[in-house]
Structures are given as structure tokens and as C-alpha cells.
Amino acid sequence: MFYIYTIMSVEQLCEQNQEHRYEIVELREKILKLEKIIKSNEKVIWNKCEHEWEWDTACGMYDRNCYYCKHCKLWRNHYMYQ
């Protein structure tokens, strides 16, 4: 792979970097949009699910949330879903 970059000109490499930067920005925006959708879905799920809480065996003594719903997999903390 290294030899390909030695053949490309400086201008081509700069142009390629700029294209990659634009792609990174677009992907970050997509991630933020998807996170907002997930957050919105979790609010609806929190209100509609008939929760059955289970202890998470991976939780430690000092973890704040140790219970999760076995149906929707949300944590037993309504503040997270407001």
C-alpha cells in the first residue's frame, strides 16, 4: 500500500484527505441523528413496556443501575428516558 502513496502527487493526497474529512463529518452527523432517534424510541419504549426487572450480574456494588428490563433491555432509571 505504501508505494501507491509515493506515486500520488501532493495535490492528489491533499484532495483525498479533504474528501475523507467531508466523509467523516457526514458520518458524525449521521451518528448524531441516529442517537437522537434511539433516544426518542427509548422514551416511547419506557412508557409502553410492561417491565420485568432483572438483576444484572455484571454490575458491581457501586453501579447506579443494576436492574434492567428483560423485555426491552432498558435500565431501571426513568431519568435516562425523560
Residue frames as a rotation matrix with the C-alpha (Angstrom) as fourth column:
MET 1
0.563 0.826 0.000 0.00
0.826 -0.563 0.000 0.00
0.000 0.000 -1.000 0.00
PHE 2
0.295 -0.485 -0.823 2.82
0.343 -0.750 0.565 2.42
-0.892 -0.449 -0.055 0.75
TYR 3
-0.686 -0.656 0.314 4.09
0.504 -0.117 0.856 2.50
-0.525 0.745 0.411 -2.80
ILE 4
0.038 0.781 0.623 0.71
0.967 -0.185 0.173 3.75
0.251 0.596 -0.763 -4.06
TYR 5
0.814 0.311 -0.491 1.04
0.487 -0.826 0.285 6.89
-0.317 -0.471 -0.823 -1.95
THR 6
-0.119 -0.919 -0.377 4.55
0.265 -0.395 0.880 7.61
-0.957 0.005 0.291 -3.18
ILE 7
-0.618 -0.045 0.785 3.24
0.783 0.053 0.620 7.67
-0.069 0.998 0.003 -6.77
MET 8
0.451 0.874 0.181 0.40
0.872 -0.474 0.117 10.11
0.189 0.105 -0.976 -5.98
SER 9
-0.331 -0.536 0.776 1.15
0.372 -0.830 -0.415 13.81
0.867 0.152 0.475 -6.10
VAL 10
-0.932 -0.049 -0.359 0.89
0.352 -0.360 -0.864 16.10
-0.087 -0.932 0.353 -3.10
GLU 11
-0.695 0.713 -0.094 -2.19
-0.716 -0.675 0.176 17.73
0.062 0.190 0.980 -4.61
GLN 12
-0.134 0.647 -0.750 -3.91
-0.318 0.689 0.651 14.38
0.938 0.326 0.114 -5.04
LEU 13
-0.524 -0.123 -0.843 -3.12
0.660 0.568 -0.492 13.39
0.539 -0.814 -0.217 -1.48
CYS 14
-0.971 0.184 -0.151 -4.46
-0.048 -0.773 -0.633 16.72
-0.233 -0.607 0.759 -0.16
GLU 15
-0.437 0.849 -0.298 -7.60
-0.802 -0.219 0.556 16.31
0.407 0.482 0.776 -2.23
GLN 16
-0.179 0.313 -0.933 -8.05
0.140 0.947 0.290 12.78
0.974 -0.079 -0.213 -0.94
ASN 17
-0.825 -0.168 -0.540 -7.62
0.548 -0.001 -0.836 13.98
0.140 -0.986 0.093 2.65
GLN 18
-0.841 0.540 -0.030 -10.26
-0.526 -0.829 -0.192 16.66
-0.128 -0.146 0.981 2.13
GLU 19
-0.182 0.783 -0.595 -12.71
-0.573 0.407 0.711 14.10
0.799 0.470 0.375 0.74
HIS 20
-0.352 -0.015 -0.936 -12.10
0.543 0.812 -0.217 11.87
0.763 -0.584 -0.278 3.77
ARG 21
-0.977 -0.007 -0.213 -12.67
0.180 -0.560 -0.809 14.81
-0.114 -0.829 0.548 6.12
TYR 22
-0.531 0.839 -0.118 -16.01
-0.816 -0.468 0.340 15.56
0.230 0.277 0.933 4.45
GLU 23
-0.081 0.479 -0.874 -16.98
-0.131 0.864 0.485 11.93
0.988 0.154 -0.008 4.76
ILE 24
-0.711 -0.244 -0.659 -16.07
0.589 0.306 -0.748 11.94
0.385 -0.920 -0.074 8.46
VAL 25
-0.915 0.403 0.006 -18.27
-0.359 -0.808 -0.467 15.00
-0.184 -0.430 0.884 9.05
GLU 26
-0.230 0.869 -0.437 -21.18
-0.778 0.105 0.619 13.37
0.584 0.483 0.652 7.23
LEU 27
-0.177 0.116 -0.977 -20.81
0.268 0.961 0.066 10.17
0.947 -0.251 -0.201 9.24
ARG 28
-0.931 -0.156 -0.330 -20.65
0.358 -0.222 -0.907 12.09
0.068 -0.963 0.262 12.53
GLU 29
-0.664 0.748 -0.006 -23.86
-0.748 -0.664 -0.008 13.90
-0.010 -0.001 1.000 11.61
LYS 30
-0.041 0.639 -0.768 -25.48
-0.449 0.675 0.586 10.56
0.892 0.369 0.260 10.79
ILE 31
-0.560 -0.232 -0.796 -24.36
0.531 0.637 -0.559 9.14
0.636 -0.735 -0.233 14.15
LEU 32
-0.979 0.199 -0.051 -25.87
-0.094 -0.653 -0.751 12.11
-0.183 -0.731 0.658 16.00
LYS 33
-0.350 0.895 -0.275 -29.12
-0.877 -0.211 0.431 11.75
0.328 0.392 0.859 14.08
LEU 34
-0.062 0.292 -0.954 -29.32
-0.047 0.954 0.295 8.03
0.997 0.063 -0.045 14.85
GLU 35
-0.832 -0.267 -0.487 -28.56
0.460 0.158 -0.874 8.65
0.310 -0.951 -0.008 18.54
LYS 36
-0.793 0.605 0.078 -31.48
-0.590 -0.728 -0.349 11.11
-0.154 -0.322 0.934 18.69
ILE 37
-0.049 0.781 -0.623 -33.77
-0.711 0.411 0.571 8.54
0.701 0.471 0.536 17.07
ILE 38
-0.356 -0.160 -0.921 -32.66
0.370 0.880 -0.296 5.89
0.858 -0.447 -0.255 19.57
LYS 39
-0.993 -0.029 -0.116 -33.25
0.118 -0.411 -0.904 8.28
-0.021 -0.911 0.411 22.48
SER 40
-0.475 0.876 -0.080 -36.72
-0.876 -0.464 0.130 9.07
0.077 0.132 0.988 21.17
ASN 41
0.006 0.439 -0.899 -37.51
-0.342 0.845 0.410 5.37
0.940 0.305 0.155 20.73
GLU 42
-0.694 -0.343 -0.634 -36.32
0.426 0.514 -0.744 4.62
0.581 -0.786 -0.211 24.27
LYS 43
-0.884 0.428 0.187 -38.73
-0.447 -0.656 -0.608 7.21
-0.138 -0.621 0.771 25.68
VAL 44
-0.008 0.918 -0.397 -41.64
-0.918 0.150 0.366 5.51
0.396 0.367 0.842 23.93
ILE 45
-0.118 -0.120 -0.986 -40.46
0.019 0.992 -0.123 2.04
0.993 -0.034 -0.115 24.91
TRP 46
-0.952 -0.303 -0.052 -40.08
0.069 -0.047 -0.997 3.14
0.299 -0.952 0.065 28.55
ASN 47
-0.605 0.776 0.179 -43.71
-0.753 -0.485 -0.444 4.23
-0.257 -0.403 0.878 28.66
LYS 48
0.201 0.763 -0.614 -45.20
-0.915 0.370 0.159 1.31
0.349 0.530 0.773 26.74
CYS 49
-0.358 -0.428 -0.830 -43.28
-0.212 0.903 -0.374 -1.71
0.909 0.042 -0.414 28.02
GLU 50
0.825 0.496 0.272 -44.59
-0.426 0.228 0.876 -3.76
0.372 -0.838 0.399 30.92
HIS 51
-0.015 -0.999 0.050 -41.22
-0.752 -0.022 -0.658 -4.00
0.658 -0.047 -0.751 32.59
GLU 52
0.981 0.046 -0.191 -39.99
0.092 0.752 0.653 -7.07
0.174 -0.658 0.733 34.42
TRP 53
0.531 -0.809 0.253 -36.80
-0.805 -0.574 -0.147 -6.16
0.265 -0.126 -0.956 36.20
GLU 54
0.857 -0.390 -0.336 -33.84
0.418 0.909 0.011 -8.49
0.301 -0.150 0.942 36.43
TRP 55
0.701 -0.698 -0.149 -30.61
-0.198 -0.391 0.899 -8.07
-0.686 -0.600 -0.412 38.32
ASP 56
0.781 -0.546 -0.304 -27.60
-0.349 0.023 -0.937 -7.57
0.519 0.837 -0.173 36.06
THR 57
0.895 -0.423 -0.142 -24.99
0.406 0.641 0.652 -9.97
-0.185 -0.641 0.745 37.36
ALA 58
0.127 -0.888 0.442 -22.24
0.852 -0.130 -0.506 -7.94
0.507 0.441 0.740 35.68
CYS 59
0.508 0.129 0.851 -23.00
-0.133 -0.965 0.226 -4.92
0.851 -0.228 -0.474 37.88
GLY 60
-0.520 -0.752 -0.405 -20.77
0.428 0.181 -0.886 -4.11
0.739 -0.634 0.227 40.77
MET 61
-0.195 0.401 -0.895 -21.61
0.977 0.001 -0.213 -2.91
-0.085 -0.916 -0.392 44.24
TYR 62
-0.423 -0.091 -0.902 -21.19
0.331 -0.942 -0.060 0.77
-0.844 -0.324 0.428 43.32
ASP 63
-0.895 0.181 0.408 -23.03
0.381 -0.169 0.909 0.81
0.234 0.969 0.083 39.99
ARG 64
-0.777 0.627 -0.049 -26.07
-0.538 -0.702 -0.466 3.07
-0.327 -0.336 0.883 39.90
ASN 65
0.240 0.877 -0.417 -28.21
-0.971 0.213 -0.112 0.90
-0.009 0.431 0.902 37.64
CYS 66
-0.750 -0.530 0.396 -28.23
-0.562 0.826 0.039 -2.77
-0.348 -0.193 -0.918 38.49
TYR 67
-0.207 0.759 0.617 -31.63
0.297 0.650 -0.700 -3.75
-0.932 0.038 -0.360 37.13
TYR 68
-0.826 0.038 -0.563 -32.74
-0.532 -0.384 0.755 -3.95
-0.188 0.923 0.337 33.50
CYS 69
0.226 0.969 0.096 -35.99
-0.766 0.237 -0.598 -4.97
-0.602 0.062 0.796 31.89
LYS 70
-0.472 -0.426 0.772 -35.89
0.023 0.870 0.493 -8.47
-0.881 0.250 -0.401 30.45
HIS 71
0.441 0.695 0.568 -38.29
0.667 0.170 -0.726 -7.39
-0.601 0.699 -0.388 27.66
CYS 72
0.970 0.059 0.235 -36.94
0.205 -0.718 -0.665 -4.08
0.130 0.693 -0.709 26.40
LYS 73
0.256 -0.953 -0.164 -33.42
0.918 0.293 -0.266 -4.18
0.302 -0.082 0.950 27.90
LEU 74
0.215 -0.143 0.966 -33.72
-0.079 -0.989 -0.129 -0.64
0.973 -0.048 -0.224 29.31
TRP 75
-0.744 -0.550 -0.381 -32.22
0.370 0.136 -0.919 0.19
0.557 -0.824 0.103 32.69
ARG 76
0.282 0.845 -0.455 -34.45
0.885 -0.047 0.463 0.82
0.370 -0.533 -0.761 35.71
ASN 77
-0.511 -0.379 -0.772 -33.82
0.601 -0.799 -0.005 4.55
-0.614 -0.467 0.636 35.81
HIS 78
0.407 0.820 0.403 -36.63
0.873 -0.218 -0.437 6.72
-0.271 0.530 -0.804 34.45
TYR 79
0.492 -0.282 -0.823 -34.36
-0.070 -0.956 0.286 9.79
-0.868 -0.083 -0.490 34.41
MET 80
-0.603 -0.774 0.192 -32.47
0.079 0.182 0.980 8.28
-0.794 0.606 -0.048 31.48
TYR 81
-0.680 0.416 0.604 -35.62
0.733 0.358 0.578 8.22
0.025 0.836 -0.549 29.37
GLN 82
0.181 0.731 -0.658 -37.20
0.620 -0.604 -0.501 11.63
-0.764 -0.317 -0.563 30.01
